[in-house]
Amino acid sequence: MRDPHSTSIAAVPECPPEPGPLPGCPACGRPPERISWRQRPGEPVVLAFDPCGHRASSPAAPVLALLPPRGPAA
């Protein structure tokens, strides 16, 4: 019996990646896959950009916003 949760891997067509919702790294300008942040009382927020590993500080915590998923291109 076949596993209903398994999927086959298909080749992805070559196309440039769409810009993501995350801002670019301030040190190198690359678009990050993830931004982690940490704040301790009385200290600025430390942002860590992955995968480049650069860090930046900010006086305030990042504003998080949820956007609806994009529909297919028209």
C-alpha beads as a LAMMPS data file, in Angstrom:
LAMMPS data file: protein, C-alpha beads

74 atoms
73 bonds

1 atom types
1 bond types

-500.0 500.0 xlo xhi
-500.0 500.0 ylo yhi
-500.0 500.0 zlo zhi

Masses

1 110.0

Atoms # bond

1 1 1 0.000 0.000 0.000
2 1 1 1.309 3.414 -0.954
3 1 1 1.921 6.102 1.686
4 1 1 -0.752 8.813 1.114
5 1 1 1.523 11.494 2.581
6 1 1 4.504 10.905 0.316
7 1 1 5.056 13.161 -2.662
8 1 1 7.245 12.807 -5.696
9 1 1 9.965 15.380 -6.297
10 1 1 9.605 17.305 -9.539
11 1 1 12.155 19.546 -11.217
12 1 1 11.598 23.238 -10.587
13 1 1 11.766 25.433 -13.690
14 1 1 14.552 28.000 -13.766
15 1 1 13.181 31.389 -12.785
16 1 1 14.497 34.229 -10.638
17 1 1 13.284 34.109 -7.031
18 1 1 10.555 36.526 -6.029
19 1 1 11.541 39.137 -3.478
20 1 1 10.544 37.983 -0.020
21 1 1 8.750 39.881 2.710
22 1 1 11.953 40.186 4.781
23 1 1 14.249 43.204 4.451
24 1 1 17.751 42.623 3.102
25 1 1 20.768 42.301 5.381
26 1 1 22.133 45.797 6.157
27 1 1 25.748 44.538 5.985
28 1 1 25.752 42.614 2.684
29 1 1 22.335 43.359 1.127
30 1 1 21.492 39.688 0.551
31 1 1 17.880 38.630 1.126
32 1 1 17.748 36.517 4.310
33 1 1 15.931 33.240 4.709
34 1 1 15.218 34.077 8.335
35 1 1 15.737 36.934 10.790
36 1 1 16.022 36.085 14.476
37 1 1 15.841 38.720 17.161
38 1 1 16.597 38.960 20.848
39 1 1 16.016 41.751 23.312
40 1 1 17.116 42.098 26.908
41 1 1 15.576 44.713 29.222
42 1 1 17.231 48.092 28.798
43 1 1 19.277 47.029 25.742
44 1 1 18.681 47.451 21.995
45 1 1 17.221 44.635 19.922
46 1 1 19.803 42.388 18.215
47 1 1 18.795 41.084 14.777
48 1 1 20.596 38.013 13.356
49 1 1 20.332 37.398 9.607
50 1 1 20.501 33.796 8.312
51 1 1 22.315 32.371 6.343
52 1 1 24.883 35.201 6.071
53 1 1 25.263 35.408 9.871
54 1 1 25.525 39.208 10.078
55 1 1 24.055 40.948 13.109
56 1 1 22.538 44.403 13.477
57 1 1 21.029 46.294 16.379
58 1 1 17.810 48.267 16.425
59 1 1 16.322 50.545 19.099
60 1 1 12.907 48.846 18.762
61 1 1 11.567 45.354 18.152
62 1 1 10.595 44.506 14.553
63 1 1 6.976 45.005 13.507
64 1 1 5.496 41.678 12.441
65 1 1 2.727 41.610 9.858
66 1 1 0.846 38.708 8.304
67 1 1 0.076 39.035 4.625
68 1 1 -2.406 36.937 2.699
69 1 1 -0.829 34.405 0.307
70 1 1 -0.234 35.626 -3.221
71 1 1 -2.523 34.271 -5.867
72 1 1 -1.358 32.932 -9.218
73 1 1 0.132 35.492 -11.595
74 1 1 -2.406 36.908 -14.010

Bonds

1 1 1 2
2 1 2 3
3 1 3 4
4 1 4 5
5 1 5 6
6 1 6 7
7 1 7 8
8 1 8 9
9 1 9 10
10 1 10 11
11 1 11 12
12 1 12 13
13 1 13 14
14 1 14 15
15 1 15 16
16 1 16 17
17 1 17 18
18 1 18 19
19 1 19 20
20 1 20 21
21 1 21 22
22 1 22 23
23 1 23 24
24 1 24 25
25 1 25 26
26 1 26 27
27 1 27 28
28 1 28 29
29 1 29 30
30 1 30 31
31 1 31 32
32 1 32 33
33 1 33 34
34 1 34 35
35 1 35 36
36 1 36 37
37 1 37 38
38 1 38 39
39 1 39 40
40 1 40 41
41 1 41 42
42 1 42 43
43 1 43 44
44 1 44 45
45 1 45 46
46 1 46 47
47 1 47 48
48 1 48 49
49 1 49 50
50 1 50 51
51 1 51 52
52 1 52 53
53 1 53 54
54 1 54 55
55 1 55 56
56 1 56 57
57 1 57 58
58 1 58 59
59 1 59 60
60 1 60 61
61 1 61 62
62 1 62 63
63 1 63 64
64 1 64 65
65 1 65 66
66 1 66 67
67 1 67 68
68 1 68 69
69 1 69 70
70 1 70 71
71 1 71 72
72 1 72 73
73 1 73 74
